[in-house]
Amino acid sequence: MVKKIPLIFNPSAHANKGSQLADEIRKVSTNIELIETKSFDHLKELVEGYVKDGIENICVAGGDGTINAVIDSILGTEINLGVFPTGTMNLFAREMGLPLNNIKDCWNVIEKGKTKKIDIFKAGDSIFVQVAGVGFDAKIIKETSWENKKKFGRFSYLLSAFNVASQEAPRIKVESCDGGSVEGAFVLIGNGALYGPALKVFSNAKNDDGLLDVMVFDKQSPTEIIKYVSSIALGLGDKAKGIKYFQSKEIHVKSESPVPIEVDGELAGMTPISFKHSGERVSVFSP
C-alpha cells in the first residue's frame, strides 16, 4: 500500500478561493492527505509532528512565507519538500521552475521524484529561502494591509511602494565578511535570482552555491526607484549607477536608527542583523 504524502494547506489564507483550492487538491490524487491548518503556530506544530514520525516526504500549498515556515521546521532532516504555489508572489516556485496555477502538474513533478538540494540562509534568528530585504521593501510589506492583498493581489505592493518611496530614506551600512563595506538607502539579499514580479534581480545568483547575492541601493526617491527597476528589467542591475552588487558568505547590516527587515515576504525584526548560511540545505522536488 502506497503511503499518503501529507500536504499542508491553509484555506483561510486564500480568501474566497480556499475551499475551491482544497477541492482541486483532493481531486489530484488519492495519495495526497490534505491537512488543513488555521494558523502559523498550528502549521509548525503539524510539521514538527511529522518530523518526529520520521516521514520521508511532505508537501505545502501556499506562498513564500508559508514555504519558509515549513522549511524552518524540516531543516536538518532528510525530508523531501513538494511545493504547490498558491500564494501572491510565488517567487520560490518560479525560481525552481515549478508549474504555476496548475495543481495537477505540480503533483506530477513530485511523482517523478527528482529533487534538488538548495541552500538555506539565516537572517538573525529567522531563515530565508528566496530573498530578504532591509528598508524599502520591508516597509512596503509593513504598510500593505491584508485587505489590500486580498483585493489587489500583487498590485497591492505597488500601491504601498509609491508611498514608501516618498518617505525619508534611512542610511544603512552593509559589512561583508571579507572586510568590505557599502552604504545605501536600502538593501536586497538574494539566495535565488528572482524578486518582485519575477524579475531576475540577482544576475549571478544560484540557490545552491553557498553565497548571498547582495544589492545596496544608494537612494530611495520615486525617480531613483524607477531608474533602478528599469535597469534591472533590462538585465543591467549589476552595472547600474547607484546600485552596488556583490556576493558574500556572510554580511552584517546596521543603521543609525532601527530599520525593518523582511524574509520571504514576512517581517522579521529590525536592524542590526547578520545574514549567513544556516549550515543546512533542504531537498525540494523539482522539474
Residue frames relative to the residue before (quaternion, step in Angstrom):
aa qw qx qy qz dx dy dz
M 1.0000 0.0000 0.0000 0.0000 0.00 0.00 0.00
V 0.4070 -0.7175 0.5130 0.2375 3.59 -0.84 1.01
K 0.3814 -0.7277 0.5240 0.2243 3.56 -0.84 1.01
K 0.4535 -0.7015 0.4805 0.2671 3.56 -0.84 0.97
I 0.3496 -0.7130 0.5701 0.2106 3.54 -1.17 0.71
P 0.3771 -0.7274 0.5180 0.2455 3.63 -0.70 0.98
L 0.1139 -0.7699 0.6260 0.0492 3.55 -1.05 0.85
I 0.2641 -0.7846 0.5481 0.1192 3.55 -0.46 1.27
F 0.0823 0.8080 -0.5686 0.1306 3.56 -0.72 1.12
N 0.1551 -0.7777 0.6047 0.0744 3.55 -0.94 0.95
P 0.2556 -0.8143 0.4982 0.1528 3.63 -0.05 1.23
S 0.6310 0.5541 -0.3448 0.4194 3.62 1.06 -0.63
A 0.6302 0.5485 -0.3345 0.4359 3.60 1.23 -0.37
H 0.7004 0.4563 -0.2595 0.4837 3.58 1.26 -0.08
A 0.5166 -0.6776 0.3904 0.3485 3.54 1.22 0.70
N 0.8393 -0.1797 0.1350 0.4951 3.59 -0.90 -0.92
K 0.6337 0.5584 -0.3261 0.4247 3.59 1.25 -0.25
G 0.4059 0.7642 -0.4399 0.2403 3.58 1.27 -0.13
S 0.7130 0.4428 -0.2667 0.4737 3.58 0.74 -1.03
Q 0.6201 0.5428 -0.3397 0.4532 3.59 1.08 -0.70
L 0.6598 0.4987 -0.3029 0.4734 3.58 0.95 -0.88
A 0.6258 0.5397 -0.3348 0.4528 3.56 1.01 -0.81
D 0.6535 0.5082 -0.3087 0.4684 3.60 0.96 -0.85
E 0.6362 0.5280 -0.3259 0.4585 3.60 1.01 -0.83
I 0.6584 0.5164 -0.3073 0.4533 3.56 0.93 -0.91
R 0.6571 0.5258 -0.3122 0.4408 3.60 0.94 -0.88
K 0.6819 0.5073 -0.2804 0.4462 3.57 1.09 -0.71
V 0.5469 0.6633 -0.3856 0.3349 3.59 1.20 -0.49
S 0.7945 -0.1658 0.1604 0.5617 3.59 0.82 -0.98
T 0.4710 -0.6549 0.5139 0.2918 3.55 -1.16 0.64
N 0.6102 0.5626 -0.3485 0.4355 3.59 1.28 -0.13
I 0.5892 0.5315 -0.3742 0.4798 3.57 1.32 0.18
E 0.1531 -0.7492 0.6377 0.0927 3.54 -1.00 0.91
L 0.2240 -0.8078 0.5345 0.1074 3.57 -0.21 1.30
I 0.0871 -0.7946 0.6009 -0.0004 3.54 -0.67 1.17
E 0.1805 -0.8093 0.5530 0.0811 3.58 -0.39 1.22
T 0.0859 -0.7924 0.6037 0.0158 3.54 -0.89 0.99
K 0.3431 -0.7821 0.4963 0.1558 3.55 -1.06 0.73
S 0.8063 0.1364 -0.0610 0.5723 3.59 1.20 -0.29
F 0.6709 -0.4892 0.3788 0.4088 3.53 -1.32 0.30
D 0.6662 0.5053 -0.3041 0.4565 3.59 0.88 -0.92
H 0.6402 0.5183 -0.3192 0.4686 3.57 1.01 -0.81
L 0.6197 0.5416 -0.3348 0.4588 3.58 1.01 -0.83
K 0.6748 0.4939 -0.2978 0.4605 3.59 0.82 -0.98
E 0.6437 0.5333 -0.3135 0.4506 3.55 0.99 -0.85
L 0.6597 0.5135 -0.3003 0.4593 3.57 0.96 -0.89
V 0.6919 0.4794 -0.2858 0.4579 3.57 0.81 -1.02
E 0.6503 0.5130 -0.3215 0.4589 3.58 0.93 -0.83
G 0.6067 0.5501 -0.3427 0.4603 3.57 1.16 -0.60
Y 0.6579 0.4969 -0.2982 0.4809 3.57 1.02 -0.84
V 0.6048 0.5477 -0.3531 0.4578 3.58 1.08 -0.70
K 0.6666 0.5006 -0.2985 0.4647 3.60 0.92 -0.89
D 0.6634 0.5061 -0.2953 0.4654 3.58 1.15 -0.66
G 0.4488 -0.7273 0.4211 0.3036 3.57 1.31 -0.13
I 0.2315 0.8040 -0.5154 0.1853 3.56 1.14 0.66
E 0.4468 -0.7204 0.4726 0.2407 3.60 -1.08 0.75
N 0.8084 0.1210 -0.0205 0.5757 3.59 1.01 -0.85
I 0.0267 0.7732 -0.6336 0.0066 3.54 -1.16 0.63
C 0.2007 -0.7806 0.5816 0.1096 3.58 -1.12 0.66
V 0.1295 -0.7701 0.6192 0.0824 3.52 -1.29 0.43
A 0.1555 -0.7439 0.6419 0.1017 3.56 -1.07 0.80
G 0.4692 0.6566 -0.4713 0.3558 3.55 -0.52 1.17
G 0.6029 -0.5481 0.4321 0.3864 3.52 -1.32 -0.29
D 0.8024 -0.3295 0.2059 0.4529 3.55 -1.32 -0.18
G 0.6520 0.5236 -0.3217 0.4442 3.59 1.00 -0.76
T 0.6550 0.4999 -0.3025 0.4791 3.58 1.02 -0.82
I 0.6319 0.5230 -0.3231 0.4719 3.58 1.00 -0.84
N 0.6146 0.5504 -0.3325 0.4569 3.58 1.00 -0.84
A 0.6781 0.5079 -0.2948 0.4420 3.59 0.87 -0.96
V 0.6587 0.4943 -0.3091 0.4756 3.59 0.99 -0.80
I 0.6554 0.5105 -0.3146 0.4593 3.59 0.91 -0.91
D 0.6090 0.5616 -0.3469 0.4398 3.58 1.01 -0.79
S 0.7064 0.4719 -0.2530 0.4629 3.58 1.06 -0.79
I 0.7404 0.3852 -0.2342 0.4985 3.62 1.11 -0.52
L 0.4086 0.7329 -0.4604 0.2897 3.59 1.30 -0.07
G 0.7720 0.3082 -0.2496 0.4967 3.55 -0.90 0.95
T 0.6432 0.4636 -0.3246 0.5158 3.57 1.32 0.09
E 0.5100 -0.6234 0.4911 0.3318 3.57 -1.34 -0.02
I 0.3470 0.7602 -0.4837 0.2603 3.60 1.25 0.30
N 0.3167 -0.7252 0.5845 0.1795 3.57 -1.04 0.87
L 0.2437 -0.7937 0.5473 0.1055 3.57 -0.91 0.97
G 0.1528 -0.7585 0.6279 0.0834 3.54 -0.98 0.95
V 0.1792 -0.8161 0.5463 0.0589 3.59 -0.89 0.95
F 0.0994 -0.7367 0.6674 0.0442 3.53 -1.05 0.98
P 0.2404 -0.8199 0.5008 0.1385 3.63 -0.17 1.22
T 0.1355 0.8023 -0.5657 0.1343 3.58 -0.36 1.25
G 0.4765 0.6918 -0.4215 0.3417 3.59 1.23 0.41
T 0.7295 -0.4175 0.3167 0.4395 3.55 -1.30 -0.35
M 0.8134 0.2449 -0.1037 0.5174 3.59 0.77 -1.03
N 0.0856 -0.8493 0.5134 0.0881 3.60 1.04 -0.84
L 0.1437 0.8358 -0.5173 0.1145 3.58 0.98 0.84
F 0.6612 0.5117 -0.3229 0.4435 3.57 0.89 -0.88
A 0.6459 0.5142 -0.3208 0.4642 3.60 0.96 -0.82
R 0.6406 0.5108 -0.3192 0.4762 3.58 1.01 -0.79
E 0.6301 0.5434 -0.3228 0.4511 3.56 1.00 -0.85
M 0.7180 0.4423 -0.2368 0.4825 3.56 1.01 -0.87
G 0.4655 -0.6977 0.4327 0.3305 3.59 1.27 -0.13
L 0.3541 0.7535 -0.4825 0.2721 3.57 1.18 0.52
P 0.5776 -0.5811 0.4353 0.3732 3.60 -1.14 0.57
L 0.2448 -0.7612 0.5844 0.1385 3.56 -1.03 0.82
N 0.8509 0.1326 -0.1105 0.4961 3.56 -1.13 0.73
N 0.6787 0.4168 -0.3108 0.5187 3.57 1.08 0.68
I 0.2782 -0.8069 0.5043 0.1308 3.55 -0.04 1.36
K 0.6561 0.5330 -0.3118 0.4338 3.58 0.94 -0.91
D 0.6697 0.4978 -0.3037 0.4598 3.59 0.91 -0.89
C 0.6178 0.5341 -0.3418 0.4649 3.59 1.08 -0.69
W 0.6475 0.5107 -0.3126 0.4714 3.56 1.00 -0.82
N 0.6158 0.5498 -0.3418 0.4491 3.59 1.05 -0.73
V 0.6052 0.5472 -0.3472 0.4623 3.59 1.08 -0.74
I 0.6732 0.4973 -0.2890 0.4648 3.57 0.92 -0.92
E 0.6599 0.5245 -0.3096 0.4400 3.60 0.94 -0.87
K 0.6348 0.5355 -0.3351 0.4448 3.59 1.09 -0.66
G 0.3969 -0.7983 0.3958 0.2202 3.58 1.26 -0.33
K 0.4805 0.6579 -0.4565 0.3577 3.61 1.21 0.13
T 0.0542 -0.8139 0.5784 0.0067 3.60 -0.87 0.92
K 0.1797 -0.7501 0.6248 0.1208 3.53 -1.34 0.37
K 0.3460 -0.7207 0.5655 0.2030 3.56 -1.00 0.88
I 0.0462 -0.8147 0.5781 0.0025 3.59 -0.71 1.04
D 0.5587 -0.6118 0.4552 0.3262 3.54 -1.21 0.65
I 0.1233 -0.7453 0.6474 0.1012 3.52 -1.23 0.59
F 0.1863 -0.8064 0.5574 0.0666 3.55 -0.76 1.10
K 0.3869 -0.6905 0.5648 0.2336 3.53 -1.31 0.46
A 0.0786 -0.7363 0.6699 0.0544 3.53 -1.16 0.76
G 0.7684 -0.1493 0.0562 0.6197 3.56 0.12 1.28
D 0.7916 -0.2300 0.2029 0.5285 3.57 -0.70 -1.10
S 0.6268 0.5304 -0.3322 0.4642 3.60 1.28 -0.15
I 0.3465 -0.6826 0.5779 0.2829 3.55 -1.31 0.14
F 0.0576 -0.7689 0.6206 0.1424 3.53 -1.29 0.13
V 0.3702 -0.7631 0.5122 0.1354 3.46 -1.09 0.96
Q 0.8165 0.2338 -0.0816 0.5216 3.58 0.88 -0.96
V 0.7993 -0.1708 0.1836 0.5460 3.56 0.55 -1.18
A 0.1011 -0.7554 0.6432 0.0744 3.52 -1.26 0.56
G 0.1182 -0.8044 0.5795 0.0562 3.54 -1.19 0.47
V 0.1642 -0.7568 0.6248 0.0999 3.53 -1.20 0.63
G 0.7938 0.2557 -0.2065 0.5117 3.57 -0.68 1.10
F 0.8794 0.1639 -0.0989 0.4359 3.53 -0.86 -1.11
D 0.7659 0.3672 -0.2405 0.4699 3.62 0.51 -1.08
A 0.6045 0.5400 -0.3616 0.4607 3.60 1.11 -0.57
K 0.6318 0.5172 -0.3276 0.4754 3.59 1.07 -0.72
I 0.6084 0.5501 -0.3452 0.4561 3.58 1.07 -0.75
I 0.6612 0.4981 -0.3017 0.4729 3.57 0.91 -0.92
K 0.6458 0.5381 -0.3121 0.4426 3.55 0.99 -0.88
E 0.7553 0.3976 -0.2054 0.4788 3.58 1.01 -0.83
T 0.5943 0.5573 -0.3749 0.4423 3.62 1.25 -0.05
S 0.3032 -0.7888 0.5109 0.1575 3.57 -0.44 1.21
W 0.6098 -0.5434 0.4327 0.3817 3.56 -1.25 0.49
E 0.6144 0.5578 -0.3478 0.4362 3.59 1.05 -0.73
N 0.6767 0.4780 -0.2912 0.4783 3.59 0.96 -0.85
K 0.6116 0.5448 -0.3501 0.4545 3.58 1.07 -0.69
K 0.6619 0.4940 -0.3017 0.4763 3.57 1.00 -0.82
K 0.7145 0.4755 -0.2510 0.4477 3.56 0.98 -0.88
F 0.8289 0.2375 -0.0799 0.5002 3.58 0.86 -1.01
G 0.3908 -0.7296 0.4823 0.2870 3.61 1.25 -0.13
R 0.8388 -0.1446 0.1171 0.5117 3.58 -1.03 -0.82
F 0.5962 0.5844 -0.3681 0.4093 3.62 1.16 -0.47
S 0.5118 0.6428 -0.4205 0.3847 3.58 1.24 -0.32
Y 0.6326 0.5320 -0.3290 0.4567 3.58 1.10 -0.69
L 0.6159 0.5514 -0.3422 0.4466 3.57 1.08 -0.70
L 0.6255 0.5390 -0.3308 0.4570 3.56 1.02 -0.80
S 0.6830 0.4745 -0.2826 0.4781 3.58 0.95 -0.88
A 0.5987 0.6009 -0.3552 0.3928 3.58 1.07 -0.75
F 0.6414 0.5294 -0.3299 0.4466 3.59 0.96 -0.84
N 0.6583 0.5070 -0.3048 0.4655 3.56 1.02 -0.80
V 0.6864 0.4904 -0.2845 0.4554 3.58 0.85 -0.99
A 0.6428 0.5504 -0.3247 0.4223 3.59 0.97 -0.84
S 0.6721 0.4971 -0.2899 0.4660 3.57 1.18 -0.53
Q 0.5686 0.6006 -0.3796 0.4145 3.58 1.27 -0.16
E 0.6131 -0.5360 0.4198 0.4006 3.56 -1.25 0.34
A 0.3619 -0.7611 0.5034 0.1905 3.57 -0.80 1.03
P 0.4308 -0.6700 0.5293 0.2923 3.60 -1.07 0.65
R 0.3587 -0.6745 0.5725 0.2977 3.58 -1.28 0.01
I 0.0892 -0.8230 0.5601 -0.0304 3.52 -0.57 1.25
K 0.1840 -0.7788 0.5918 0.0972 3.57 -1.01 0.84
V 0.1425 -0.7802 0.6071 0.0489 3.56 -0.90 1.02
E 0.1007 -0.7968 0.5956 0.0145 3.56 -0.69 1.14
S 0.2669 -0.7747 0.5583 0.1300 3.58 -0.78 1.08
C 0.6002 -0.5863 0.4097 0.3580 3.56 -1.19 0.55
D 0.6352 0.5266 -0.3379 0.4528 3.60 1.23 -0.27
G 0.6493 -0.5546 0.2976 0.4270 3.57 1.31 0.14
G 0.5884 0.5835 -0.3725 0.4178 3.60 1.22 -0.24
S 0.0836 -0.7890 0.6057 0.0603 3.57 -1.25 0.39
V 0.0960 -0.7746 0.6248 0.0225 3.55 -1.21 0.71
E 0.2006 -0.7699 0.5918 0.1294 3.58 -1.10 0.69
G 0.1445 0.7914 -0.5856 0.0995 3.55 -1.15 0.63
A 0.6520 -0.5315 0.3862 0.3784 3.56 -1.36 -0.08
F 0.7907 -0.0745 0.0438 0.6061 3.57 1.16 -0.61
V 0.2726 -0.7782 0.5588 0.0891 3.52 -1.28 0.54
L 0.1051 -0.7436 0.6546 0.0864 3.54 -1.19 0.70
I 0.1055 -0.7836 0.6116 0.0277 3.56 -1.00 0.90
G 0.1013 -0.8422 0.5294 0.0150 3.56 -0.62 1.12
N 0.2674 -0.6825 0.6506 0.1986 3.51 -1.27 0.60
G 0.7456 0.2380 -0.1412 0.6062 3.55 1.12 -0.81
A 0.6568 -0.5414 0.3730 0.3691 3.56 -1.33 -0.03
L 0.7187 0.4960 -0.2495 0.4185 3.59 1.06 -0.74
Y 0.0523 0.7644 -0.6408 0.0491 3.51 -1.26 0.68
G 0.8038 0.2763 -0.2008 0.4870 3.57 -1.28 0.41
P 0.7875 -0.2493 0.2029 0.5259 3.60 -0.90 -0.86
A 0.7176 -0.4693 0.2315 0.4596 3.55 0.78 1.18
L 0.3165 0.7275 -0.5350 0.2903 3.60 1.03 0.81
K 0.3818 -0.6826 0.5649 0.2632 3.58 -1.05 0.73
V 0.1145 -0.8407 0.5292 0.0093 3.53 0.07 1.37
F 0.7788 0.2895 -0.1347 0.5399 3.58 0.85 -1.03
S 0.2763 -0.8391 0.4468 0.1413 3.55 0.06 1.34
N 0.7489 0.3878 -0.2152 0.4924 3.60 1.11 -0.60
A 0.4760 0.7299 -0.4048 0.2772 3.58 1.28 -0.09
K 0.0286 0.7318 -0.6808 0.0102 3.51 -1.24 0.77
N 0.3885 -0.7676 0.4580 0.2241 3.57 -0.76 0.96
D 0.6939 0.3963 -0.3067 0.5171 3.56 1.20 0.51
D 0.5230 0.6679 -0.3932 0.3546 3.61 1.23 0.37
G 0.4979 -0.6952 0.4026 0.3265 3.59 1.29 0.02
L 0.6568 0.5190 -0.2965 0.4597 3.59 1.28 0.15
L 0.3810 -0.6592 0.5984 0.2493 3.51 -1.28 0.58
D 0.2025 -0.7313 0.6336 0.1508 3.57 -1.07 0.75
V 0.0971 -0.8388 0.5352 -0.0242 3.55 -0.57 1.21
M 0.0533 -0.7683 0.6376 0.0211 3.55 -1.01 0.92
V 0.0963 -0.7766 0.6220 0.0280 3.55 -0.82 1.06
F 0.1935 -0.8018 0.5623 0.0589 3.56 -0.67 1.19
D 0.4712 -0.7396 0.4150 0.2423 3.53 -0.70 1.14
K 0.8205 0.1111 -0.0206 0.5604 3.60 0.94 -0.89
Q 0.3278 -0.7708 0.5241 0.1541 3.57 -1.29 0.31
S 0.4077 0.7258 -0.4821 0.2732 3.65 1.15 0.10
P 0.6567 -0.5158 0.3608 0.4154 3.63 -1.14 0.48
T 0.6444 0.5289 -0.3251 0.4465 3.59 0.98 -0.83
E 0.6843 0.4783 -0.2846 0.4712 3.57 0.91 -0.93
I 0.6144 0.5476 -0.3510 0.4467 3.60 1.02 -0.76
I 0.6450 0.5157 -0.3190 0.4651 3.59 0.94 -0.87
K 0.6444 0.5158 -0.3196 0.4653 3.59 0.99 -0.83
Y 0.6515 0.5203 -0.3172 0.4519 3.58 0.95 -0.89
V 0.6771 0.4981 -0.2924 0.4560 3.57 0.86 -1.02
S 0.6372 0.5331 -0.3230 0.4532 3.58 1.01 -0.84
S 0.6611 0.5047 -0.3042 0.4644 3.58 0.93 -0.89
I 0.6649 0.4995 -0.3016 0.4662 3.57 0.95 -0.89
A 0.6445 0.5300 -0.3182 0.4500 3.59 0.98 -0.86
L 0.6944 0.4489 -0.2581 0.4997 3.57 1.16 -0.64
G 0.5319 -0.6521 0.3919 0.3719 3.56 1.30 0.04
L 0.5867 0.6005 -0.3463 0.4187 3.57 1.26 0.38
G 0.2766 0.8141 -0.4788 0.1772 3.56 1.23 0.36
D 0.6893 0.4876 -0.2856 0.4535 3.57 1.02 -0.77
K 0.7201 0.3991 -0.2367 0.5159 3.59 1.29 -0.19
A 0.5036 0.7008 -0.4007 0.3076 3.60 1.26 -0.24
K 0.5358 -0.6053 0.4882 0.3289 3.54 -1.17 0.70
G 0.7898 0.2978 -0.2294 0.4846 3.57 -0.91 0.90
I 0.6970 0.3841 -0.2698 0.5422 3.61 1.29 0.01
K 0.1206 -0.7585 0.6370 0.0655 3.57 -0.91 0.97
Y 0.0588 -0.8100 0.5830 -0.0246 3.56 -0.69 1.16
F 0.1807 0.7771 -0.5879 0.1332 3.57 -0.83 0.99
Q 0.3575 -0.7004 0.5701 0.2381 3.56 -1.33 0.23
S 0.0487 0.7950 -0.6013 0.0634 3.54 -1.12 0.70
K 0.4958 -0.6406 0.4923 0.3185 3.57 -1.20 0.48
E 0.8015 0.0054 0.0367 0.5968 3.57 1.18 -0.59
I 0.0170 -0.7885 0.6148 0.0101 3.57 -1.06 0.75
H 0.2142 -0.7300 0.6307 0.1532 3.52 -1.32 0.42
V 0.1292 -0.8071 0.5753 0.0297 3.58 -0.82 1.04
K 0.0720 0.7989 -0.5923 0.0760 3.56 -0.85 0.99
S 0.0973 -0.7810 0.6157 0.0400 3.57 -1.28 0.35
E 0.6390 -0.5444 0.3744 0.3937 3.57 -1.22 0.46
S 0.7676 0.1202 -0.0775 0.6248 3.57 1.07 -0.77
P 0.6415 -0.5576 0.3533 0.3908 3.62 -1.08 0.61
V 0.1044 -0.7809 0.6158 0.0132 3.56 -0.96 0.98
P 0.4916 -0.6949 0.4322 0.2977 3.64 -0.86 0.88
I 0.2253 -0.7549 0.6085 0.0949 3.53 -1.27 0.65
E 0.0788 -0.7776 0.6194 0.0737 3.57 -1.11 0.65
V 0.1028 -0.7574 0.6405 0.0745 3.54 -1.22 0.61
D 0.8473 -0.0701 -0.0017 0.5264 3.57 -0.74 1.12
G 0.7487 -0.4434 0.2109 0.4454 3.53 0.97 0.95
E 0.6728 0.4385 -0.2965 0.5169 3.59 1.28 0.16
L 0.5127 -0.6490 0.4654 0.3152 3.58 -0.98 0.83
A 0.0480 -0.8325 0.5505 -0.0400 3.57 -0.91 0.96
G 0.7998 -0.3081 0.1525 0.4920 3.57 0.89 0.89
M 0.4868 -0.6445 0.5188 0.2802 3.53 -1.34 -0.36
T 0.6009 -0.5326 0.4429 0.3988 3.54 -1.33 0.29
P 0.5523 -0.1202 -0.8212 -0.0780 1.57 -2.32 1.03
I 0.0193 -0.7974 0.6030 -0.0162 3.56 -1.23 0.52
S 0.2532 -0.7471 0.5933 0.1601 3.56 -1.21 0.58
F 0.1900 -0.7546 0.6201 0.0994 3.55 -1.16 0.74
K 0.2052 0.7748 -0.5750 0.1642 3.58 -0.80 1.00
H 0.6492 -0.5112 0.3830 0.4130 3.57 -1.26 0.31
S 0.4761 -0.6881 0.4755 0.2715 3.56 -1.01 0.82
G 0.4721 -0.6518 0.4551 0.3810 3.57 1.22 -0.45
E 0.7093 0.3896 -0.2369 0.5375 3.56 1.36 0.00
R 0.1681 -0.7346 0.6428 0.1373 3.53 -1.34 0.39
V 0.2526 -0.7638 0.5736 0.1546 3.58 -1.19 0.48
S 0.3932 -0.7237 0.5295 0.2032 3.55 -1.10 0.83
V 0.0427 -0.8169 0.5738 -0.0394 3.57 -0.63 1.19
F 0.4619 -0.6515 0.5193 0.3043 3.59 -0.96 0.84
S 0.0377 0.8144 -0.5740 0.0773 3.57 -0.79 1.03
P 0.6214 -0.5651 0.3900 0.3773 3.60 -1.18 0.54
